[in-house]
Each structure stands twice: as structure tokens, then as C-alpha cells.
Amino acid sequence: MHELSIVQDLLKVCDTNATEQGASSVKRVEIQDIIVRCCQCGREGTIMANEFVCPMCGSRELVVTKGEDLILMRLELEK
């Protein structure tokens, strides 16, 4: 359940920022894209949420090269 603690920490950071900025709510949270490399054809690129299939060859043998950690890229708050 390592993923759960990462998400909980990210939500805590968002909530803390909202409180410090006097925001009434968090409008949008944007995290770093997941970059994968296909072990079959070598294609490297982003994937869509929950679509761990290479768009070029259909292989499911993908290696995450960037984005395993949830990095907050953008946080939109509502005053």
C-alpha cells in the first residue's frame, strides 16, 4: 500500500497550500506524466491513465522511465 501513502502525502501538501493561501477549495491538481518505454518495439512516450499498452505494437511489456513518484506540477485553488 505504498501508493496510498504517496497519494495521502500529496493530498496533504495540496490541503496545506490551500490553507496557507486562504483558498476555499482545491480546484485542480496536476501531477507529472508517466513516461514509459516499450520492451518490444522501444517506443518511449506518455501513456493515458490506466492504459498500460504500447500504442505502436500493443505490447504490455512496458517499463516506467519517469513518473513513478507523484510530483505536483500544478495546483489550482479557489478563493
C-alpha positions as CSV (number, residue, x, y, z in Angstrom):
1,M,0.0,0.0,0.0
2,H,2.9,2.3,-0.7
3,E,0.9,4.1,-3.3
4,L,-1.8,5.0,-0.8
5,S,0.7,6.8,1.5
6,I,2.1,8.7,-1.5
7,V,-1.3,9.9,-2.5
8,Q,-2.2,10.8,1.1
9,D,1.0,12.9,1.3
10,L,0.2,14.6,-2.0
11,L,-3.3,15.5,-0.8
12,K,-1.9,16.8,2.5
13,V,0.5,19.1,0.5
14,C,-2.4,20.4,-1.5
15,D,-4.6,21.0,1.6
16,T,-1.7,22.8,3.3
17,N,-1.2,25.1,0.3
18,A,-4.9,25.8,0.1
19,T,-5.0,26.8,3.8
20,E,-1.9,28.9,3.6
21,Q,-3.3,30.8,0.5
22,G,-6.7,31.3,2.1
23,A,-8.4,29.3,-0.5
24,S,-11.9,27.8,0.0
25,S,-11.1,24.7,-2.1
26,V,-8.7,22.9,-4.4
27,K,-10.0,23.3,-7.9
28,R,-7.4,21.1,-9.8
29,V,-4.3,19.0,-9.1
30,E,-2.0,18.2,-11.9
31,I,0.8,15.6,-11.5
32,Q,3.8,14.7,-13.6
33,D,3.0,12.5,-16.7
34,I,4.1,8.9,-16.7
35,I,6.7,8.1,-19.4
36,V,7.2,4.5,-20.4
37,R,9.4,2.6,-22.8
38,C,8.1,-0.5,-24.6
39,C,10.4,-3.5,-24.2
40,Q,9.2,-4.9,-27.6
41,C,9.5,-2.0,-30.0
42,G,11.4,0.6,-28.0
43,R,8.8,3.3,-28.3
44,E,9.0,5.9,-25.4
45,G,6.3,8.3,-24.5
46,T,3.4,9.2,-22.2
47,I,0.5,6.8,-21.6
48,M,-3.0,7.6,-20.8
49,A,-4.4,6.8,-17.4
50,N,-4.9,3.0,-16.9
51,E,-3.8,2.2,-20.5
52,F,-0.6,0.2,-20.0
53,V,-0.4,-0.9,-23.6
54,C,2.1,0.3,-26.2
55,P,0.1,2.3,-28.9
56,M,2.6,1.2,-31.5
57,C,2.8,-2.6,-31.1
58,G,0.2,-3.5,-28.5
59,S,2.7,-5.0,-26.1
60,R,2.0,-4.9,-22.3
61,E,5.8,-5.1,-21.6
62,L,6.4,-1.5,-20.5
63,V,9.0,0.0,-18.2
64,V,8.3,3.2,-16.4
65,T,11.2,5.6,-17.1
66,K,9.8,8.7,-15.5
67,G,6.8,9.5,-13.2
68,E,6.8,6.7,-10.7
69,D,6.7,9.3,-8.0
70,L,3.8,11.7,-7.8
71,I,5.3,15.1,-8.4
72,L,2.9,18.0,-8.1
73,M,3.2,20.1,-11.3
74,R,0.2,22.4,-10.9
75,L,-2.3,23.3,-8.2
76,E,-5.3,25.5,-8.8
77,L,-7.1,26.9,-5.8
78,E,-10.4,28.6,-5.5
79,K,-10.7,31.7,-3.2
